Amino acid sequence: MTAGTGTADRDASRVPVRGLTVLYDAGCSLCAFLRDWLARQRQLVPLDLVPAGSPAARERFPGLDHGATLDEITVVGDSGQVYRGPDAWIVTLWALADHRATAHRLSGPTGSRLARGAVLAAAKWREAQRTRGQVSWGGGTYPAGDGWTYDPASGWTHRSPACDSGACGPG
């Protein structure tokens, strides 16, 4: 900081993180699940969970590529630090009281490969959901041709496709 300018040095290695904004894909059921999980965790650093690409995200962070934030988890620190992909997951875990030690383990060479693998697996799963035509994930029932149906409120149920008329008896 220069005397009289009031401009603080923004070097991420010397600026404490007092809050993080996690940008997540609100249309992704996995992302929404993780958002809810994060909200229930004890936080050492407050997390603000904001839908990626939303008007709120665009207003707060006009310099970000908001299309990219929908493709890859992005976390923004209160001093302007931007974390993407595995680094975003690690810094998010670092903010949680019960997972800070895990974040430290993941920040090393071996752990960072594990974190990268987890992020790539999640991205692959999300892409598979998109290519199956489930553009608007979550919130509904998911019927399958084999008679199994998943409803978030009641769980999995099975009805043999041959029993669609209701004429089949038990067992």
C-alpha contacts under 8 A as a table, 3 or more apart, distances in Angstrom:
res1	aa1	res2	aa2	distance
1	M	5	T	7.47
1	M	6	G	7.00
1	M	7	T	5.85
1	M	8	A	4.91
1	M	9	D	5.68
2	T	5	T	5.71
2	T	6	G	7.15
2	T	7	T	6.98
2	T	8	A	7.88
3	A	6	G	7.24
9	D	14	R	7.99
9	D	15	V	7.65
10	R	14	R	7.53
10	R	15	V	6.25
10	R	79	S	6.80
10	R	80	G	7.77
11	D	14	R	5.58
11	D	15	V	6.16
12	A	15	V	5.21
12	A	16	P	7.63
12	A	79	S	7.80
12	A	81	Q	6.38
13	S	16	P	7.98
15	V	79	S	7.14
16	P	79	S	7.95
17	V	20	L	7.42
17	V	45	V	7.54
17	V	77	G	6.24
17	V	78	D	6.36
17	V	79	S	6.92
18	R	45	V	5.85
18	R	46	P	7.12
18	R	77	G	7.71
18	R	78	D	6.43
19	G	45	V	5.46
19	G	46	P	4.97
19	G	47	L	6.10
19	G	48	D	7.63
19	G	77	G	6.02
19	G	78	D	5.30
20	L	45	V	7.11
20	L	46	P	6.33
20	L	47	L	4.98
20	L	48	D	6.17
20	L	75	V	6.52
20	L	76	V	5.66
20	L	77	G	4.55
20	L	78	D	5.96
20	L	92	T	7.79
21	T	47	L	5.70
21	T	48	D	4.56
21	T	49	L	5.88
21	T	50	V	6.83
21	T	75	V	5.51
21	T	76	V	5.13
21	T	77	G	6.40
21	T	78	D	7.66
22	V	47	L	6.71
22	V	48	D	6.07
22	V	49	L	4.94
22	V	50	V	6.11
22	V	73	I	7.65
22	V	74	T	6.28
22	V	75	V	4.53
22	V	76	V	6.65
22	V	92	T	7.77
23	L	49	L	6.25
23	L	50	V	5.07
23	L	51	P	5.47
23	L	52	A	4.70
23	L	57	A	7.56
23	L	69	T	6.82
23	L	73	I	6.42
23	L	74	T	5.46
23	L	75	V	5.99
24	Y	31	C	6.13
24	Y	32	A	7.61
24	Y	35	R	7.42
24	Y	49	L	7.27
24	Y	50	V	6.47
24	Y	51	P	5.11
24	Y	52	A	5.08
24	Y	69	T	7.52
24	Y	70	L	6.97
24	Y	73	I	6.10
24	Y	74	T	7.35
25	D	28	C	5.57
25	D	31	C	5.89
25	D	32	A	7.32
25	D	51	P	5.79
25	D	52	A	5.44
25	D	69	T	7.94
25	D	70	L	5.53
26	A	29	S	7.63
26	A	31	C	6.66
26	A	32	A	5.89
26	A	51	P	5.37
26	A	52	A	7.13
27	G	31	C	7.83
27	G	32	A	7.55
27	G	135	V	7.79
27	G	136	S	5.80
27	G	137	W	5.73
27	G	138	G	7.38
28	C	31	C	5.19
28	C	32	A	6.12
28	C	126	R	7.33
28	C	136	S	7.34
28	C	137	W	5.31
28	C	138	G	6.83
29	S	32	A	5.04
29	S	33	F	6.05
29	S	137	W	5.44
29	S	138	G	4.82
30	L	33	F	5.08
30	L	34	L	6.25
30	L	126	R	7.92
31	C	34	L	5.10
31	C	35	R	6.07
32	A	35	R	4.93
32	A	36	D	6.23
33	F	36	D	5.22
33	F	37	W	6.21
34	L	37	W	4.87
34	L	38	L	6.03
35	R	38	L	5.13
35	R	39	A	6.22
35	R	49	L	6.87
36	D	39	A	5.09
36	D	40	R	6.50
37	W	40	R	5.30
37	W	41	Q	6.62
38	L	41	Q	5.29
39	A	47	L	7.89
39	A	49	L	7.98
41	Q	96	L	6.57
41	Q	97	A	7.69
41	Q	98	D	7.83
42	R	96	L	5.86
42	R	97	A	5.54
42	R	98	D	7.10
43	Q	46	P	5.71
43	Q	47	L	7.25
43	Q	95	A	5.84
43	Q	96	L	4.46
43	Q	97	A	5.50
44	L	95	A	5.33
44	L	96	L	5.52
44	L	97	A	5.41
45	V	95	A	4.76
45	V	96	L	6.95
46	P	95	A	7.21
47	L	92	T	7.99
47	L	95	A	7.60
50	V	54	S	7.74
50	V	56	A	7.37
50	V	57	A	6.55
51	P	54	S	5.58
51	P	56	A	7.91
51	P	57	A	6.88
52	A	57	A	6.14
52	A	66	H	6.74
52	A	69	T	5.80
52	A	70	L	5.71
53	G	57	A	5.94
53	G	58	R	6.36
53	G	66	H	5.09
53	G	67	G	6.68
53	G	69	T	6.96
53	G	70	L	6.69
54	S	57	A	5.15
54	S	58	R	6.22
55	P	58	R	5.07
55	P	59	E	6.03
56	A	59	E	5.16
56	A	60	R	6.16
57	A	60	R	5.22
57	A	61	F	5.91
57	A	62	P	7.87
58	R	61	F	5.31
58	R	62	P	5.17
58	R	64	L	7.80
58	R	66	H	7.14
59	E	62	P	5.79
61	F	64	L	5.75
64	L	69	T	7.99
65	D	68	A	5.44
65	D	69	T	6.63
66	H	69	T	4.96
66	H	70	L	6.72
67	G	70	L	5.45
67	G	71	D	6.89
68	A	71	D	5.05
68	A	72	E	6.22
69	T	72	E	5.31
69	T	73	I	6.03
69	T	74	T	5.67
70	L	73	I	7.14
71	D	123	A	7.83
72	E	84	R	6.66
72	E	85	G	5.75
72	E	123	A	7.64
73	I	84	R	5.78
73	I	85	G	5.42
73	I	88	A	6.48
73	I	89	W	7.64
74	T	82	V	7.06
74	T	83	Y	5.70
74	T	84	R	4.54
74	T	85	G	6.64
74	T	88	A	5.84
75	V	82	V	5.88
75	V	83	Y	5.10
75	V	84	R	6.44
75	V	88	A	5.42
75	V	92	T	7.63
76	V	80	G	6.26
76	V	81	Q	5.54
76	V	82	V	4.60
76	V	83	Y	6.30
77	G	80	G	5.31
77	G	81	Q	4.73
77	G	82	V	6.36
78	D	81	Q	7.12
83	Y	87	D	5.57
83	Y	88	A	4.65
83	Y	91	V	7.71
84	R	87	D	5.66
84	R	88	A	4.76
84	R	89	W	7.95
85	G	88	A	5.29
85	G	89	W	6.64
85	G	116	R	7.34
85	G	119	V	6.43
86	P	89	W	5.13
86	P	90	I	6.21
86	P	112	S	7.12
86	P	115	A	5.35
86	P	116	R	5.07
86	P	118	A	8.00
86	P	119	V	6.08
87	D	90	I	5.06
87	D	91	V	6.14
88	A	91	V	5.31
88	A	92	T	6.10
89	W	92	T	5.08
89	W	93	L	6.21
89	W	115	A	7.47
90	I	93	L	5.19
90	I	94	W	6.11
90	I	103	A	5.12
90	I	104	H	7.95
90	I	106	L	6.64
90	I	107	S	6.85
90	I	115	A	7.47
91	V	94	W	4.81
91	V	95	A	6.39
91	V	103	A	6.94
92	T	95	A	5.24
92	T	96	L	6.98
93	L	96	L	5.30
93	L	99	H	5.41
93	L	100	R	5.83
93	L	102	T	7.25
93	L	103	A	5.45
94	W	97	A	7.65
94	W	99	H	6.31
94	W	100	R	4.22
94	W	101	A	7.46
94	W	102	T	7.67
94	W	103	A	5.06
94	W	104	H	7.28
95	A	99	H	7.78
95	A	100	R	6.56
96	L	99	H	5.32
96	L	100	R	5.84
97	A	100	R	5.90
98	D	101	A	7.64
99	H	102	T	5.17
99	H	103	A	6.35
100	R	103	A	4.99
100	R	104	H	6.37
101	A	104	H	5.10
101	A	105	R	6.37
102	T	105	R	5.05
102	T	106	L	6.13
103	A	106	L	5.02
103	A	107	S	6.14
104	H	107	S	5.18
104	H	108	G	7.21
105	R	108	G	5.95
105	R	111	G	5.80
106	L	109	P	7.71
106	L	110	T	7.19
106	L	111	G	3.67
106	L	112	S	5.09
106	L	114	L	7.20
106	L	115	A	6.44
107	S	111	G	5.85
107	S	112	S	5.46
108	G	111	G	5.24
108	G	112	S	5.82
109	P	112	S	5.30
109	P	113	R	6.62
110	T	113	R	5.41
110	T	114	L	6.66
111	G	114	L	5.00
111	G	115	A	6.18
112	S	115	A	4.95
112	S	116	R	6.01
113	R	116	R	5.04
113	R	117	G	6.13
114	L	117	G	5.05
114	L	118	A	6.29
115	A	118	A	5.12
115	A	119	V	6.27
116	R	119	V	5.15
116	R	120	L	6.10
117	G	120	L	5.08
117	G	121	A	6.04
118	A	121	A	5.09
118	A	122	A	6.22
119	V	122	A	5.16
119	V	123	A	6.17
120	L	123	A	4.99
120	L	124	K	6.09
121	A	124	K	5.07
121	A	125	W	6.19
122	A	125	W	5.09
122	A	126	R	6.15
123	A	126	R	5.08
123	A	127	E	6.13
124	K	127	E	5.10
124	K	128	A	6.18
125	W	128	A	5.09
125	W	129	Q	6.34
126	R	129	Q	5.13
126	R	130	R	6.40
127	E	130	R	5.04
127	E	131	T	6.22
128	A	131	T	5.17
128	A	132	R	6.26
129	Q	132	R	5.27
129	Q	133	G	6.81
129	Q	134	Q	5.61
129	Q	135	V	7.39
129	Q	137	W	7.91
130	R	133	G	5.35
130	R	134	Q	5.31
130	R	135	V	5.34
131	T	134	Q	7.28
134	Q	137	W	5.73
139	G	152	P	7.06
140	G	151	D	6.62
140	G	152	P	7.13
141	T	149	T	6.89
141	T	150	Y	5.53
141	T	151	D	4.55
141	T	152	P	6.95
142	Y	149	T	5.63
142	Y	150	Y	5.15
142	Y	151	D	6.67
143	P	147	G	7.39
143	P	148	W	6.30
143	P	149	T	4.37
143	P	150	Y	6.49
144	A	147	G	5.96
144	A	148	W	5.55
144	A	149	T	6.06
145	G	148	W	7.31
145	G	161	P	7.59
146	D	160	S	7.18
146	D	161	P	6.78
147	G	158	H	5.38
147	G	159	R	4.96
147	G	160	S	4.97
147	G	161	P	5.36
148	W	156	W	6.75
148	W	157	T	5.71
148	W	158	H	4.42
148	W	159	R	6.47
148	W	160	S	7.97
149	T	156	W	5.65
149	T	157	T	5.41
149	T	158	H	6.33
150	Y	154	S	7.70
150	Y	155	G	5.43
150	Y	156	W	4.46
150	Y	157	T	6.51
151	D	154	S	5.47
151	D	155	G	5.11
151	D	156	W	6.47
152	P	155	G	5.58
159	R	163	C	6.72
159	R	164	D	7.51
160	S	163	C	5.34
160	S	164	D	7.16
161	P	164	D	5.58
162	A	165	S	7.71
162	A	168	C	7.99
163	C	166	G	5.31
163	C	167	A	6.16
163	C	168	C	5.28
164	D	167	A	7.75
165	S	168	C	7.76
